[in-house]
Amino acid sequence: MTLLELIETGARQLADAGVAFGHGTDNAFDEAAWLVLWQLGLPLDSALDGDEALSTITAEQQQQVAKLLARRISTRKPAAYLTQQAWLQGVDFYIDERAIVPRSFIAELLVEGSLDYWLSDQTHSVLDLCTGNGSLAVLAAMTYPEVQIDAADISTDALAVARINVERHGLQQRITLLESDGLLRVPGRYDLILCNPPYVNSQSMEALPAEYRTEPALALAGGSDGMDFIRGLLRQAPDHMSENAVLVLEIGNERGHFEAAFPRLEAIWLETSAGEDQVLLLTRKALVGLRGTR
């Protein structure tokens, strides 16, 4: 059996088993390629349309791949958890079940410079709230070499994973990890706050595929309308923002619930590869107006 045949066979197995994607891949072939190449110790960017794809795979190697595919199907764990690897904007991150698999669209906005209009040479302090495995904090540090970043999460398990990534990328001097329930224990004011919070509404939580249920529910569940965490965040945020600061907030597919919860809030919706409904930007002025104080 060739490498390509092994991947194609794996893809059929995944598709027939009805596994769900969305944790780094969006189809059976790409997921199978990831697992096969990782198990065989081959580069994940190996060309599958050349001679390498036609290389022969030994019976022993085929058995090893079969066991990994069987784990993917039986446990419903995403490939990222099985390989303990994840990529965001081409940057590699360590991941395990202690933290949600990184996939935030905020990463696109950082790397592509979409937030630059709202920043200035006075942007020195950044907060990555609900940091999870620390991927957004790392990408922010790479994108803006002059800033200092606090990365906060309520989960000590997630922060342990984040520490691995901060150290892997040599950013210990620029990223400080903080245990905090929302903004409760974060210090001072920030020029930019990034937040990919728990926002999945309760009805959607019940309907999530098994793969998403292997992730920490704390990082996903946002209450009946998905806005439980966000309500507290928007009330408290102005006290932690400098005068010209902005808050960049990801809400997934919850735009309807967000606008119902905050009908008078002036939000700026940002375009990502998923459209203009996933991520929004809020100025401090808009947030102060929301709570009716100055």
Secondary structure as a PSIPRED ss2 file (coil, helix, strand):
# PSIPRED VFORMAT (PSIPRED V4.0)

   1 M C   1.000  0.000  0.000
   2 T E   0.000  0.000  1.000
   3 L H   0.000  1.000  0.000
   4 L H   0.000  1.000  0.000
   5 E H   0.000  1.000  0.000
   6 L H   0.000  1.000  0.000
   7 I H   0.000  1.000  0.000
   8 E H   0.000  1.000  0.000
   9 T H   0.000  1.000  0.000
  10 G H   0.000  1.000  0.000
  11 A H   0.000  1.000  0.000
  12 R H   0.000  1.000  0.000
  13 Q H   0.000  1.000  0.000
  14 L H   0.000  1.000  0.000
  15 A H   0.000  1.000  0.000
  16 D H   0.000  1.000  0.000
  17 A H   0.000  1.000  0.000
  18 G C   1.000  0.000  0.000
  19 V C   1.000  0.000  0.000
  20 A C   1.000  0.000  0.000
  21 F C   1.000  0.000  0.000
  22 G C   1.000  0.000  0.000
  23 H C   1.000  0.000  0.000
  24 G C   1.000  0.000  0.000
  25 T C   1.000  0.000  0.000
  26 D C   1.000  0.000  0.000
  27 N C   1.000  0.000  0.000
  28 A H   0.000  1.000  0.000
  29 F H   0.000  1.000  0.000
  30 D H   0.000  1.000  0.000
  31 E H   0.000  1.000  0.000
  32 A H   0.000  1.000  0.000
  33 A H   0.000  1.000  0.000
  34 W H   0.000  1.000  0.000
  35 L H   0.000  1.000  0.000
  36 V H   0.000  1.000  0.000
  37 L H   0.000  1.000  0.000
  38 W H   0.000  1.000  0.000
  39 Q H   0.000  1.000  0.000
  40 L H   0.000  1.000  0.000
  41 G C   1.000  0.000  0.000
  42 L C   1.000  0.000  0.000
  43 P C   1.000  0.000  0.000
  44 L C   1.000  0.000  0.000
  45 D C   1.000  0.000  0.000
  46 S C   1.000  0.000  0.000
  47 A C   1.000  0.000  0.000
  48 L C   1.000  0.000  0.000
  49 D C   1.000  0.000  0.000
  50 G C   1.000  0.000  0.000
  51 D H   0.000  1.000  0.000
  52 E H   0.000  1.000  0.000
  53 A H   0.000  1.000  0.000
  54 L H   0.000  1.000  0.000
  55 S C   1.000  0.000  0.000
  56 T E   0.000  0.000  1.000
  57 I C   1.000  0.000  0.000
  58 T C   1.000  0.000  0.000
  59 A H   0.000  1.000  0.000
  60 E H   0.000  1.000  0.000
  61 Q H   0.000  1.000  0.000
  62 Q H   0.000  1.000  0.000
  63 Q H   0.000  1.000  0.000
  64 Q H   0.000  1.000  0.000
  65 V H   0.000  1.000  0.000
  66 A H   0.000  1.000  0.000
  67 K H   0.000  1.000  0.000
  68 L H   0.000  1.000  0.000
  69 L H   0.000  1.000  0.000
  70 A H   0.000  1.000  0.000
  71 R H   0.000  1.000  0.000
  72 R H   0.000  1.000  0.000
  73 I H   0.000  1.000  0.000
  74 S H   0.000  1.000  0.000
  75 T H   0.000  1.000  0.000
  76 R C   1.000  0.000  0.000
  77 K C   1.000  0.000  0.000
  78 P C   1.000  0.000  0.000
  79 A H   0.000  1.000  0.000
  80 A H   0.000  1.000  0.000
  81 Y H   0.000  1.000  0.000
  82 L H   0.000  1.000  0.000
  83 T H   0.000  1.000  0.000
  84 Q C   1.000  0.000  0.000
  85 Q E   0.000  0.000  1.000
  86 A E   0.000  0.000  1.000
  87 W E   0.000  0.000  1.000
  88 L E   0.000  0.000  1.000
  89 Q C   1.000  0.000  0.000
  90 G C   1.000  0.000  0.000
  91 V E   0.000  0.000  1.000
  92 D E   0.000  0.000  1.000
  93 F E   0.000  0.000  1.000
  94 Y E   0.000  0.000  1.000
  95 I C   1.000  0.000  0.000
  96 D C   1.000  0.000  0.000
  97 E C   1.000  0.000  0.000
  98 R C   1.000  0.000  0.000
  99 A C   1.000  0.000  0.000
 100 I C   1.000  0.000  0.000
 101 V C   1.000  0.000  0.000
 102 P C   1.000  0.000  0.000
 103 R C   1.000  0.000  0.000
 104 S C   1.000  0.000  0.000
 105 F C   1.000  0.000  0.000
 106 I H   0.000  1.000  0.000
 107 A H   0.000  1.000  0.000
 108 E H   0.000  1.000  0.000
 109 L H   0.000  1.000  0.000
 110 L H   0.000  1.000  0.000
 111 V H   0.000  1.000  0.000
 112 E C   1.000  0.000  0.000
 113 G C   1.000  0.000  0.000
 114 S C   1.000  0.000  0.000
 115 L C   1.000  0.000  0.000
 116 D H   0.000  1.000  0.000
 117 Y H   0.000  1.000  0.000
 118 W H   0.000  1.000  0.000
 119 L C   1.000  0.000  0.000
 120 S C   1.000  0.000  0.000
 121 D C   1.000  0.000  0.000
 122 Q C   1.000  0.000  0.000
 123 T C   1.000  0.000  0.000
 124 H C   1.000  0.000  0.000
 125 S E   0.000  0.000  1.000
 126 V E   0.000  0.000  1.000
 127 L E   0.000  0.000  1.000
 128 D E   0.000  0.000  1.000
 129 L E   0.000  0.000  1.000
 130 C C   1.000  0.000  0.000
 131 T C   1.000  0.000  0.000
 132 G C   1.000  0.000  0.000
 133 N C   1.000  0.000  0.000
 134 G C   1.000  0.000  0.000
 135 S H   0.000  1.000  0.000
 136 L H   0.000  1.000  0.000
 137 A H   0.000  1.000  0.000
 138 V H   0.000  1.000  0.000
 139 L H   0.000  1.000  0.000
 140 A H   0.000  1.000  0.000
 141 A H   0.000  1.000  0.000
 142 M H   0.000  1.000  0.000
 143 T H   0.000  1.000  0.000
 144 Y C   1.000  0.000  0.000
 145 P C   1.000  0.000  0.000
 146 E C   1.000  0.000  0.000
 147 V C   1.000  0.000  0.000
 148 Q E   0.000  0.000  1.000
 149 I E   0.000  0.000  1.000
 150 D E   0.000  0.000  1.000
 151 A E   0.000  0.000  1.000
 152 A E   0.000  0.000  1.000
 153 D E   0.000  0.000  1.000
 154 I C   1.000  0.000  0.000
 155 S C   1.000  0.000  0.000
 156 T H   0.000  1.000  0.000
 157 D H   0.000  1.000  0.000
 158 A H   0.000  1.000  0.000
 159 L H   0.000  1.000  0.000
 160 A H   0.000  1.000  0.000
 161 V H   0.000  1.000  0.000
 162 A H   0.000  1.000  0.000
 163 R H   0.000  1.000  0.000
 164 I H   0.000  1.000  0.000
 165 N H   0.000  1.000  0.000
 166 V H   0.000  1.000  0.000
 167 E H   0.000  1.000  0.000
 168 R H   0.000  1.000  0.000
 169 H C   1.000  0.000  0.000
 170 G C   1.000  0.000  0.000
 171 L C   1.000  0.000  0.000
 172 Q C   1.000  0.000  0.000
 173 Q C   1.000  0.000  0.000
 174 R C   1.000  0.000  0.000
 175 I E   0.000  0.000  1.000
 176 T E   0.000  0.000  1.000
 177 L E   0.000  0.000  1.000
 178 L E   0.000  0.000  1.000
 179 E E   0.000  0.000  1.000
 180 S C   1.000  0.000  0.000
 181 D C   1.000  0.000  0.000
 182 G C   1.000  0.000  0.000
 183 L C   1.000  0.000  0.000
 184 L C   1.000  0.000  0.000
 185 R C   1.000  0.000  0.000
 186 V C   1.000  0.000  0.000
 187 P C   1.000  0.000  0.000
 188 G C   1.000  0.000  0.000
 189 R C   1.000  0.000  0.000
 190 Y E   0.000  0.000  1.000
 191 D E   0.000  0.000  1.000
 192 L E   0.000  0.000  1.000
 193 I E   0.000  0.000  1.000
 194 L E   0.000  0.000  1.000
 195 C E   0.000  0.000  1.000
 196 N C   1.000  0.000  0.000
 197 P C   1.000  0.000  0.000
 198 P C   1.000  0.000  0.000
 199 Y C   1.000  0.000  0.000
 200 V E   0.000  0.000  1.000
 201 N C   1.000  0.000  0.000
 202 S H   0.000  1.000  0.000
 203 Q H   0.000  1.000  0.000
 204 S H   0.000  1.000  0.000
 205 M H   0.000  1.000  0.000
 206 E H   0.000  1.000  0.000
 207 A H   0.000  1.000  0.000
 208 L C   1.000  0.000  0.000
 209 P C   1.000  0.000  0.000
 210 A H   0.000  1.000  0.000
 211 E H   0.000  1.000  0.000
 212 Y H   0.000  1.000  0.000
 213 R H   0.000  1.000  0.000
 214 T C   1.000  0.000  0.000
 215 E C   1.000  0.000  0.000
 216 P C   1.000  0.000  0.000
 217 A H   0.000  1.000  0.000
 218 L H   0.000  1.000  0.000
 219 A H   0.000  1.000  0.000
 220 L C   1.000  0.000  0.000
 221 A E   0.000  0.000  1.000
 222 G C   1.000  0.000  0.000
 223 G C   1.000  0.000  0.000
 224 S C   1.000  0.000  0.000
 225 D C   1.000  0.000  0.000
 226 G C   1.000  0.000  0.000
 227 M C   1.000  0.000  0.000
 228 D H   0.000  1.000  0.000
 229 F H   0.000  1.000  0.000
 230 I H   0.000  1.000  0.000
 231 R H   0.000  1.000  0.000
 232 G H   0.000  1.000  0.000
 233 L H   0.000  1.000  0.000
 234 L H   0.000  1.000  0.000
 235 R H   0.000  1.000  0.000
 236 Q H   0.000  1.000  0.000
 237 A H   0.000  1.000  0.000
 238 P H   0.000  1.000  0.000
 239 D H   0.000  1.000  0.000
 240 H H   0.000  1.000  0.000
 241 M E   0.000  0.000  1.000
 242 S E   0.000  0.000  1.000
 243 E E   0.000  0.000  1.000
 244 N E   0.000  0.000  1.000
 245 A E   0.000  0.000  1.000
 246 V E   0.000  0.000  1.000
 247 L E   0.000  0.000  1.000
 248 V E   0.000  0.000  1.000
 249 L E   0.000  0.000  1.000
 250 E E   0.000  0.000  1.000
 251 I C   1.000  0.000  0.000
 252 G C   1.000  0.000  0.000
 253 N C   1.000  0.000  0.000
 254 E C   1.000  0.000  0.000
 255 R H   0.000  1.000  0.000
 256 G H   0.000  1.000  0.000
 257 H H   0.000  1.000  0.000
 258 F H   0.000  1.000  0.000
 259 E H   0.000  1.000  0.000
 260 A H   0.000  1.000  0.000
 261 A H   0.000  1.000  0.000
 262 F C   1.000  0.000  0.000
 263 P C   1.000  0.000  0.000
 264 R C   1.000  0.000  0.000
 265 L C   1.000  0.000  0.000
 266 E C   1.000  0.000  0.000
 267 A C   1.000  0.000  0.000
 268 I E   0.000  0.000  1.000
 269 W E   0.000  0.000  1.000
 270 L E   0.000  0.000  1.000
 271 E E   0.000  0.000  1.000
 272 T E   0.000  0.000  1.000
 273 S C   1.000  0.000  0.000
 274 A C   1.000  0.000  0.000
 275 G E   0.000  0.000  1.000
 276 E E   0.000  0.000  1.000
 277 D E   0.000  0.000  1.000
 278 Q E   0.000  0.000  1.000
 279 V E   0.000  0.000  1.000
 280 L E   0.000  0.000  1.000
 281 L E   0.000  0.000  1.000
 282 L E   0.000  0.000  1.000
 283 T E   0.000  0.000  1.000
 284 R H   0.000  1.000  0.000
 285 K H   0.000  1.000  0.000
 286 A H   0.000  1.000  0.000
 287 L H   0.000  1.000  0.000
 288 V H   0.000  1.000  0.000
 289 G H   0.000  1.000  0.000
 290 L H   0.000  1.000  0.000
 291 R C   1.000  0.000  0.000
 292 G C   1.000  0.000  0.000
 293 T C   1.000  0.000  0.000
 294 R C   1.000  0.000  0.000
